[in-house]
């Protein structure tokens, strides 16, 4: 799954494997091996891919179909605080 996702994201950005390897400071052979699932990206590479494409690592490895990288969402913190406060109010009603 990760190979398909990496290739899909690269193509969406209209990048060649060479261009992506230059951007991420990795070898083109590494990109090719990941896309064909000959090798798996290590954690530092997954982080680079996640940050560059602005997707979650979960999305890259196929454990979710949600692309959005919530870490980079500026509205998430306030949303989560609202959710927690609402939950606390609900719990404290009893």
C-alpha positions in Angstrom: 0.0 0.0 0.0 2.8 2.5 0.9 4.3 2.1 -2.6 1.1 3.0 -4.3 0.5 6.0 -1.9 4.0 7.4 -2.4 3.7 7.1 -6.2 0.2 8.6 -6.2 1.3 11.6 -4.1 4.4 12.1 -6.3 2.4 12.0 -9.5 -0.2 14.4 -8.0 2.6 16.9 -7.5 3.8 16.2 -11.0 7.2 15.2 -9.8 9.6 12.6 -11.2 11.4 10.2 -8.9 14.6 12.3 -9.5 12.8 15.5 -8.5 11.3 14.0 -5.3 14.7 12.4 -4.4 16.3 15.9 -4.7 13.6 17.5 -2.6 13.9 15.0 0.1 17.7 14.6 -0.1 17.3 10.8 -0.8 18.4 8.6 -3.7 16.2 8.1 -6.7 16.8 4.3 -6.2 15.2 4.6 -2.7 12.1 6.3 -4.1 11.9 3.6 -6.8 12.3 0.7 -4.4 9.6 2.2 -2.1 7.1 2.7 -5.0 7.7 -0.9 -6.2 7.6 -2.1 -2.5 11.0 -3.8 -2.9 12.1 -1.8 0.3 10.2 0.0 3.0 10.9 3.6 4.0 12.4 3.9 7.4 10.9 6.2 10.0 13.0 9.3 9.2 12.0 8.8 5.5 8.3 8.4 6.4 8.5 11.7 8.4 10.1 13.5 5.4 7.4 12.1 3.1 4.6 13.0 5.5 5.8 16.5 6.0 6.5 17.2 2.3 3.2 15.8 1.1 1.3 17.1 4.2 -0.3 13.7 4.9 -0.2 11.5 8.0 2.2 8.6 8.3 -0.9 6.5 8.8 -2.1 7.5 5.3 1.3 6.7 3.8 1.4 3.1 5.2 -2.3 2.4 4.5 -3.8 2.3 7.9 -6.2 5.1 7.1 -7.7 6.7 4.0 -7.7 10.1 5.6 -4.9 12.2 4.0 -4.9 15.2 6.2 -1.9 15.6 8.5 -3.7 16.9 11.6 -0.4 18.0 13.1 -0.2 20.8 10.5 -3.9 21.9 10.8 -3.9 25.3 12.6 -7.6 24.9 13.6 -7.1 21.5 15.2 -6.0 22.6 18.6 -9.0 24.8 19.3 -11.3 22.1 17.9 -9.8 19.5 20.3 -10.1 21.9 23.2 -13.8 22.5 22.4 -14.3 18.7 22.2 -12.6 18.1 25.5 -14.6 20.9 27.3 -17.8 19.6 25.9 -16.9 16.1 27.0 -16.1 17.4 30.5 -19.4 19.2 30.7 -21.2 16.0 29.7 -19.4 13.9 32.3 -19.9 16.4 35.1 -23.7 16.5 34.7 -24.1 13.3 36.7 
